[in-house]
Amino acid sequence: MKTIGLIGVGAMGEPIGATLLRAGKTLRICAYRRRDRVDRLIAAGAVEAADPAAVAEGCDALITMVPDAPQVEEALFGSRGAAQSMPRGSYVIDMSTISPVASRDFHKRLEQRGIGMVDAPVSGGPARAADGSLAIMVGGDPASYAACEPVLQLLGTPTHVGPPGMGETVKLVNQIIISSVMIANVEGMLFAKKAGADIDLVRRVIGSATGSNYILDKWLPQNWFAGTHKGGFALDLLRKDLNAALQAAEAMGLAMPLSMCAAQRYGDASRDGLGSDDYSAVAVPYERAARTNITD
């Protein structure tokens, strides 16, 4: 696959596009919200098109990296959606995190047009998108996965986890876990701070104990412990993913009380105006209630 279209030049889409350009791919993009991100990719060699339909013309594969299922719907099947101009035998690689139900519907509708699809949501954030080390969970039929795997390998480590929609399912498993692990870290570290412990020392000790986790070791030193919640993975996006998981669990008759509590905490933080900050901002209401700041 030589020519790749990209719909969604956001915090994740921009570094994904840059990685593809460095790998020698022809990249076609269009603007949606942020003009500056598009301009940077054009300066690096991307070709701008007017809309998703124009982006898709002549592409071997089209990557969508947008917030949710309605945006995927618009990008693919809107009035100037990509599906109308994609060649038969081409592929859609949806790297968005959306409902597995919606993803399976998109698979079927594209198949009717002779277009293959894989759902390939990612984990790792913008930094790992930039260096091509994303964890990529891929759902789709084996032939579509085999065709798209070389492109996905440029972006990280893809794993074929099952049929259409299963990539989204596995990604929601990740979101269920990280949503509660983040809150556990916040409560644990504020407990340590309130008790007068050295936060950096506690973090290093826990890093070699059974409480060790990626968020505490790698994520929080970049934001909360550094006195900021800017950048990273938006709290409202995690909240969206967690709510999608809870809806799917309800449909399966599965109770997830811990995740319901986590969703309430992220909802409270969003209503406090923290939705566009990194999801570590769930710590802010905790700090306020405790009258303790982790960086003091």
PyMOL commands that set and color helices and strands:
alter all, ss='L'
color gray80, all
select helices_A, chain A and resi 13-22+35-43+52-56+69-77+82-84+100-111+125-130+142-155+166-194+199-206+214-222+224-226+235-252+257-274+279-290
alter helices_A, ss='H'
color red, helices_A
select strands_A, chain A and resi 3-7+26-29+47-48+61-64+91-94+116-119+122-123+134-139+156-162
alter strands_A, ss='S'
color yellow, strands_A
deselect
rebuild
show_as cartoon
